[in-house]
Amino acid sequence: MQKTLAKILKRPFLVILHLVSGLIPRDRTLWIFGSWNGARFADNARAVFLRAVQDKHVRCAWLSSNTDVINRLRAAGLPAYHTNSLQGLWLRLRAGVYVFDAYSLDLGYWGSLGAKKVNLWHGMPIKKIQSDIDIPFHPMHRAYHGPFLERIIRRMWSPWLYEKPDLMIATSPCMQRILSGAFRIPVTRIPITGYPRIDSLVAQNGSPSPLDAEWASKMIDMRSSGVKILAYLPTFRDCTASDHTIPIEWDEFNALLQKRNAVLLLKLHSNDVARLPDLTRYSNILLADHHVDFTPLLRWVDVLITDYSSVWVDFLVLNRPIVFFAYDLDEYLAQSRSMYFDYISVTPGPKARNFAELVSILDSILIGHYDDQWAAERQERLAQFYSRIDDRAAERVCHELYRHFVRRDMGK
């Protein structure tokens, strides 16, 4: 209650700041980046930032409200500032280009008036997003399709939800059309560049980034000693009234992993509220923190386990087995998100509807008795969702930013 009251009391000052920010000249060669409401260094924004800082024609900075993120980036020699510091505020007021993974709130919406907004999004739109969400009681559906008064209130309280980006990116015409409809912008503002965050997965001779060193070194050591690495990366449930329990018998799972010389890396979605037991007592199960960017680490994963997350689309470029643990499929589709595609037919891997089925599938994979009948379908999905696959997507995005916002602004 106190936090809500504080937000209400601050709102008039933030609105004034926002209006004033529209009067301050913007520098189109100053680009600022942020991700996940300022809490993480991750996803497409991370990949484009790491490429853009190498360009001598622009100045770049990462803004975050997470001190650990700022310290890690500074230790790596990268420009990073606290969103609400004086330096961060100055950058927000002067930057001509905001680059983010969801909404300009990732960088601090208040103070962004007049800046060009580039929304790289944070996952392939397999499940419905933004204005396309059609679950009647979902907050985003009500924000776009609810009663008139409610829409007005939501627009005033969370204006960043309604922003139409000046630029987005897509991986294929299929994804381009989905993003155009969901964000209500023309396809001409959504160039097909590929996904920057998978550049590191496609690169033939790439070495781990120092920013990923802790987990990368663990995984490399495990694989070199013959250990199979499984990763369980589930998505969150939008409309779960309370925290839910993942239906896994952890003692039995750990015993299977020990028997088959394998480990499970588990990372929950940053918005997840799933109940988990104390996993530290299990020798072969490792829990990664919410803030770990797992995408670059996928290159050392042998088998991916997921549910309704789009991480499997990223994993396609490695052409390795994917298992879909869809224990609550009907409930998810009815209460969290419907999808742009039929879930059963679009997902290129076996579906486990309960823990017993999951164990059976994984055991067959780990002992080498698995008939990978899904390999051809993975390639079909790869062609459907990616028009081009190389390690230059971040470079192409930087080119689009420069072409749209820098050269155009210079009258060239």
N, C-alpha and C positions, 0 to 999 in steps of 0.2 A: 504493500500500500504506500509506504514511504517513497519507494522508487518511482511509482506512478505519479505521486504528487510532485516529486522533484522534476520529473519530465514535463509535467503540465506547467509548472512555474517557469521553467527554462524556455519553453516554447516561444514566447514573444521575442525573446532576445535572439533565438536562433533564426526566426523568420526575418528579423531585421538584418542579421548577418547575411542571410541568403540574398536578400534584396540588394544590399550594399555590394555584395560580391559581383553582381551583374554589372556594376559600374566600373569595376577595376579592369584595366587592360590585361588581356590574356596573352601569354607567350606560347605560340604553337610549337615551339621547339623544346618546351618543358613538358615532359610526360611524367605523370605520377601513376603508381600502380598499387593495387591492394586486392585482398582476397578474403572471403569468408568472414565478412563483417569486421575485418581488421584483425582477426584472431590468428590467421595462419599464413604461411608462405607456401603456396600450393597452386596446383592446377595450371591452366593455360596462362594465367597472369604471371605466374612464376617463370614459365618457359620463355614468354615473350620479353619479360624484364631482363632475364639473363642474356638474351640476345641483344636487346636494345641498348644496354649499358655499354656495349662495345662500339656503338655508332658515335662517331665524333661530331656528327651534325646535330645531335639532340642531347639534352640533359635529362636524366632519369632519376627517380627516387622511389623507394618503396615506403609506403606509410602503413603503420600498424599500431594497434592499441595493446599489443602483446610485447612486453619488454624482452622476453626471451627471444622472440623472433628478431627484434631489432638488434640485440646483442650478437646473435648468430650471424646475421648479415654483415654487421660492422666488422666482426672478427674475420670474415671472409673478404674484407675490403670493399664491400658494396654499400652504396648510399641508402641508409634507412633512417627513418625518423618517426617519432611518436606522433600519431595523428593529431593529438590535441596539444602538442607542444607549440611554442611560438614559431619554430621553424616549420613544423607541420602545417600550422594555420597559414603561414605565408605561402607555402607551396600550394596549398589548396586554393588560395585566392589568386595566384598568378599562373598556375598551370593551365595550358591551353587544351591539354588532352588528359582525360581520366580513363584509365584502363583497369577493368575489374572483372570478376568472375560471376557476379550475380546482379548486384545493384550498386549504384554509386555510393550507397551507405557503406560499402566495403572501404571507402576512402573518407567518408564523412560527407553526407549529402549537403549539409548546410554549409554554404560557401562555394557551391559548385555552379551557380548560375552563370551561364555564358561559356562554360567549358564544353568541349566536344566529348561525348560519352561513347566509350567503346566497351561493349559487353561481350566478353569472350565465352561466357557461360561456363558451367562447371561439370557438364556431363552430356553425353549424347541424349537427345530427347526421345527416349524409348517410351517412358511413361509421360503422360500429359503434363504440360507446364503452363505457367502464366495464365493467360485468358482462356486457354483451352481446358483447364481443369473443370470437370463437370460433376464432381461429387457435391451435392447440394449444400451440405453444411461445411464444406472446406472453406477456410478463411479466404483463400485466393479466389475461389469461385464467387464468394459473396462480395469480394472487393470489385469484381467486374460485372457480376450479374445479379447481385442482391437488390433489395429494395433501394429506391433512389436516395432516401435520407441516409441509409447505412453506407452507400457508396460515397456520398459526399463526406461523411465523417471519416471514413477510412482514407479517402484521398487527402484530407487535411492532416490526418495523423501520420500517415505513411506515404508521403507523396512519391517517394522513390519507386514504389511498386508500379507506378503508372508511367514511368519514363519510357519514351521511345528512343532507343539508342541511335546515335548517328551512324554507328557501324557495328555489325556483328560478324561472325565468321561461321562457315559451314564446312562439312567434309564431303558433301555430295549434293546433287540436286534434290534428293529426297529429304535430307536434313535441312536444306535451304528453304524448302517450301514449308516445312513444319515450323521453323523459327519465324518465318515471315508471318504466318497466321497467328502464332502464339503471342508475338510482340507487336503485331499490327504495323509492320513496316514493310516497304517494298523489297523484293529480292535483290534489287540493285544495290541495296545497302548491306548485303550479306555475301561477300565474295567467298568463293570456294578455295580455301587456303590449305585445308587439312587441319589437324588438331595439334597444336604446338606441344602439348604435354606428352604425346607419344613419340616425339622426335628421339628421345633417349632410348626408347625401346627398339626403334628401327635402325639406329646407328650401328654400323657393323663393328666398329672398333672403339666405341665410346667407353671411357672409364668412369667409375662412379664419381659423382660430384662430391666435393668435400662436405657439402651440406647434408648429404645422405650417408656419410661415412659410418656412423654408428651401426645402423641396420644393414647397410650394404656389406660391410666387412663380416658381420655375423653370418649373413646368408651365403656369401662366397665361401667362407670357411666350411660351412655345413655341406654345401654341394661338393666341394673338393674332397670331402671325406666320405662321400657316397650317400649322404642323407637326402631323402626326398623332401621337398618343401611344398606344403599345402598352405594356401592362404584362404581364409574365410573372411570375406568382405561384404557383409549385408548392408542394405540400405535401412533408412529409418521408416517408421510408420507415422504418417502425418497426423492421423486422427485417433491415435491410441489415447484413451482417457487417462491411463496410468501406465507406469512402466510395465513392460511385458517380459516374460521369461522365454528365452530361446530354448526350444525343446531338444536339448542335447544332454545325453548321459555322459558327463565329462569323465568319470572314472573309466567307463568302457571305451570312450574315445581315446583317452591317453594310453590305455593298454594296447589298443590297435596300433597306435603310432609307435609305441615301443617295439612291438612285435615286428613291424614292417620297416623299422629304421627310418622313420619319418618324423617330421615336426609340423605342427600347425601354428601359423601366424594368424592371430585374430585381431582385426581392427574394426571397431564399430564406427558407423557414420557419426560425424561430429554432432548431429542433432539427435542421436539415438539416446533413449533412456532405458535400454534393456537391462534387466537384472542379471548380474553375473555372479557366480560364486567366487571364492578366492582362488584364482587360477595360478597363483604363485606356487602352490603345492604340487602342481603337475609338471613332471620333468620334460614333457615333449609338447607343451602348449605355451606359447609366448603371446602376451597381449601388448599390442602397440598403442601408444597414446593417441588420443583423438587428433592431435596436431601434426602427426607424422604424415607427410605427403607420400602415399604408398605407390603412386603411379610409377615413378622411376625404379622402384624396387621390384616391379612385376617381372622384370627380365630374369630374375633368379627364382621365380616361382614355377614349379613343375605342374601343379594342378590348382586351378582356381575354383573356389566354392563361393557362390553368391546366391542372391534371390531375385530381387527386382531392381537392383542397382545396374547402372549402365556400364559399370567397370568391365563387364565381359566384352563390350564392344572395343574397348582399348586393348584388351587381352588378345583379341582376334589376330593382331599383327604377329603374335608369337606362334600361332597355330598349335596350341597345346590344349589338353583336355579341360573342359569346363563342366562343372556339376552344379545344377540349379536346385537349391534346397528350398522348395516352395511349400513349406509346411502350412502356410496360412493364405494360399493364393486367393480363394474366394473372398475371404474377409478383407484382404488387402485391396482387391479390385473394387469392393463395395464401399470401403470406409476410408481408404487412403488415396489411391490414384487408379484411374482407368488408364489404358495405354493406347498409343497410336497404332500398335500392331497386335495381332493375336499372340498372346504370351507363349502358348504351347508351340505354335508353329514357327515363331521367329527366333526362339532360343535354341542354339545349336549344341545341345548336350542333354544328357539324361536328367530327368526330373525326379527328385526324391521328395515324397510327400510326408515322410516321417523319418525319425532318426534311424530306424532299422534299415530302411531303404538306403539312406545316406551311407551307413556303414558298409552295406553290401556292395554298393557301387565303388566306394573308395578302396575297399579291400581288393576288389578285382583289378583296379588300376595299379595298386601298389605291388601286387604279386605278379604283374605282367600278363594277366589272363584277360585283359580288357580288350574287346574288339572295338577299336575306335571308329565306329561307323559314322561318326559325326564330322570327321575331317573334311569331307567334301562340302558338307553344309556350312562349316565354318568359313570356307573359302567363298561360298556363295554370299554369305552375310558380309564378308569383308568387301566384296565387290559392290554390294548394295550400299554400304554405308561409307565407303572411302573411294573417292574418284582418283586419288593419287596417294601413294604410300612411299614416303622417303623421310629423311631427317631434316627437311628444310621448311617445315610449316611455320615455325617461329620467324624465320627469315622472311617468308612471304607476308606474314601479318605485319611485320615492321615496314615492309615495302608499301603495304596498303595504307598504313597510318601515315607514312611520309607522303604518299601520293595524294591522299585525301585532305590532309590537314596542314602540311608544311609547304609543299610546292604550290598547292592551290592558293594558300594564304599569301604566297610571295608573288602571285600573279603569273606563274610559269605554266 
